């Protein structure tokens, strides 16, 4: 909602760069109107714009910041007239007085810059101290990591010895497997020989030897079962 505010500011507010201070705030808040000094030592502000922007202006100009000291602010709200297209700083004083006030403004800006610079330097100093602490902590972690790597290297050496020992056992086991494979080949030859014999007997008399063949096959199957069981064991 658009409002018009007629403001009167009391305190140490003249010849302190206060009008320039208000002019900058009004510009940033997109307010239209003017600011000027009155003969009674106060500062008058007339502005139009959004109600929220006017409220923010009142908050920001209520300051005690050398050489400005605001003691009281009177505000009267009215309907806006739309007569102002911009915000203007009105200077009724002579050139000398205006020059001194501009010098006060420059001095205030220098103090603010110096204060901000000191704060930033303190912040940078704190960050550097924090970084130094982190570097010390990182150094400790690197030392700890080096110890762990040395310890891991010892374990790897032990593991390598165990692997070599296991390799020897595997070679022995491989020899046993080869030996067992030879026995299976011998058994296979015997089975083949038995089959040849059975086939010959079948050729001689298929009818008479059927029962005998079945019995022999059963015996062989039992033997194979036992052999497989031993192999698995």
Secondary structure, DSSP 8 states (H G I E B T S, - for coil): -EEEEEEEEEEE-SSSSHHHHHHHHHHHTT-EEEEEE-TTS-EEEEEEEEHHHHHHHHHHH--EETTEEEEEEEEEEE------SSEEE---S-HHHHHHHHHHHHHHHHHHHHHHHHHHHHHHHHHHHHHHHHHHHHHHHHHHHHHHHHHHHHHHHHHHHHHHHHHHHHHHHHHHHHHHHHHHHHHHHHHHHHHHHHHHHHHH-TTTTHHHHHHHHHHHHHHHHHHHHHHH-
